[in-house]
Amino acid sequence: MPGKGFMVREQHRMLLTAHALVMITVLLGCALANRRYSPDRFWVQWVALAWGSLFLAHLWWFSRGTLASMGRSRR
């Protein structure tokens, strides 16, 4: 049976992967909507900037949890 640290890291990996896939899908949809409904104004970069900063915050938060789970167990 996998250890607790492994399960924490696996959960973080799965959530980051899901977040990245959702981010890419939504940004692609926003880019298509931007191109179709307002081609004269390019606004999709603001959505990408905001979501990218949230993704980096998510990555930072999970990396702290992942690194914390890699230490020795203290009994």
N, C-alpha and C positions, 0 to 999 in steps of 0.2 A: 504494500500500500504506500503511495507517495506521501512524503512528509508535508507538514503544514506550510513550510516555506515554499516548496515546489508548487503547491496548490495556489498560494497567494500570487506567485509569479505567473502561473498559467492563467489565472483569472485576469490579472493586469494585462497580459499579452492579448487575451481575447477581447477585452474591452477596448484597448487601444486600436486593435485591428478593426473592430466594428465602428469605432468613432471615425477612423480614417476612411473607411468605405462609405459611411453616411456623408462625411464631409465632401468627398469627391463627387458623389452622386448629386448632392444638393448644389454644389458649386457648378456642376455641369448644367443642371436645370436652370440655375440663375443666369448662367452665361447665355443659354438658349433664349430665356425670357428677355434678357437684356437686348439681345440681337433682334428679336422679333418685335417687341413692343416699344422699345426706345433706342433704336440704333444710333440716334444722334447724341445720346448721352451714355457714357460708359460708367456705370455704377457698380458693376459686379466686383471690381477690385476692392471696394469697401467691405463687401460681404466676405470676400476671401481674406482680407486683412483681419477682420474681427474673428472669423472662425479659426484662422491660423493661430492667432494669439491664444484663443481658448484651447486649441489642440496642444500648443506648447505648454500651457499651464497644466493641462491634463497629463501630458508626458512628464513634466517635472514632478507633479504630485505622485504619480505612479512609480517613477524612478526612485523616489525616496522610500516608498513602501517596499519596492523590490529589493533595494540595497539593504534595507533594515531586516528583510527576511533572510539575507544571505549570511548573517553573522552566526557565530556559535550560539547554541542554545545555552542559556544560563539557568542552571537548576539550583 
